[in-house]
Amino acid sequence: MKGIGQNFDDFLKEQGMYEEVNELAAKKLITYQLKQAMQEQKLTKSTVAKKMKTSRVAVDNILDPAFNTSIDSLERFAYAIGKKLTISLS
């Protein structure tokens, strides 16, 4: 193991956790933004579910970063709250 100055990304790669941690961080960011938009618009989960023509449980699942949510579901959620999901590669 390297010394104290080791890069955190290197540590995660050594532990075999790099991709998993980055994926979870991205999901947390997206769900945070969805929740913020809901709060700004004073939308409830039930209201969003009705707009998406789905259940409140499905909305809860989408807002759970640990849940395996599809990009389609995220796009539908964003559309239901008047937003557009944008994904990019860098």
SVG drawing of the C-alpha trace seen along z (x, -y; Angstrom):
<svg xmlns="http://www.w3.org/2000/svg" viewBox="-52 -27 56 32">
<polyline fill="none" stroke="black" stroke-width="0.4" points="0.0,0.0 1.2,-3.5 1.9,-6.2 -0.4,-8.8 -0.2,-10.9 -2.0,-8.2 -4.7,-9.5 -8.2,-8.5 -9.1,-7.3 -6.0,-5.1 -7.1,-3.7 -10.6,-2.9 -9.2,-1.3 -6.9,0.9 -9.9,1.9 -11.9,2.7 -14.5,0.1 -13.8,-2.8 -16.6,-2.2 -19.2,-1.3 -18.4,-4.5 -18.5,-6.7 -21.8,-5.2 -23.4,-5.7 -22.1,-9.3 -23.6,-10.1 -26.9,-8.6 -26.9,-10.6 -26.3,-13.8 -29.1,-13.1 -31.6,-12.1 -30.6,-15.2 -31.3,-17.4 -34.7,-15.7 -35.6,-16.2 -34.5,-19.9 -36.6,-20.5 -39.6,-18.9 -39.2,-21.1 -38.8,-24.2 -42.1,-23.4 -43.8,-22.2 -44.5,-18.8 -45.2,-15.7 -44.1,-12.2 -47.8,-11.3 -48.1,-14.2 -45.0,-13.2 -46.3,-9.6 -49.5,-10.7 -47.7,-12.8 -45.5,-9.8 -48.6,-7.4 -46.8,-5.2 -47.0,-4.4 -45.6,-6.3 -43.4,-3.3 -41.9,-3.6 -41.1,-7.3 -39.5,-6.3 -37.4,-3.7 -36.2,-6.3 -35.2,-8.7 -33.3,-5.9 -29.6,-6.1 -29.1,-2.4 -32.0,-1.3 -31.1,-0.1 -33.0,-2.8 -33.0,-2.9 -32.1,-6.0 -35.6,-5.8 -37.1,-6.2 -34.9,-9.1 -35.8,-10.8 -39.5,-10.2 -39.2,-11.6 -37.3,-14.7 -40.0,-15.3 -42.7,-15.0 -41.2,-17.8 -40.5,-20.0 -36.8,-19.2 -34.6,-17.4 -32.1,-14.7 -28.7,-15.4 -25.9,-12.8 -22.5,-13.4 -19.1,-11.7 -15.9,-13.5"/>
</svg>
